[in-house]
Amino acid sequence: MTDVEKLLGGINDVDKLLQSLPKNDVAASLLSGFSMEGIVASIVFGIIGMVYARNGKKHGPLSTMFCGFVLMFFPYFVTDVTYIVAIGIFFTVLPFILKRWQR
């Protein structure tokens, strides 16, 4: 048996092993249950939350700072893209609603 045949045999064994693994478990372990859309939405709302937290701490009411912290940390606990977007939009708009309501 030549070196090339040994190498091809090893590659075939690895291929069989990868095909035998459940596809969903492998993908879930690599992305921790998040999809790429969820990761992008988490980053966008995290950046918005960082701006809210900084501005709320320096200039605004505590509710703005609170919404900023929620926007930064809730994506760690929510994996569904629909819920990430819905919760993110709610906490993005909430400081404006509270500001208008307080007048």
Secondary structure, 3 states (H helix, E strand, C coil): CCHHHHHHHHHHHHHHHHHHCCHHHHHHHHHCCCCHHHHHHHHHHHHHHHHHHHHHHHCCCHHHHHHHHHHHHHHHCCCCHHHHHHHHHHHHHHHHHHHHHHC
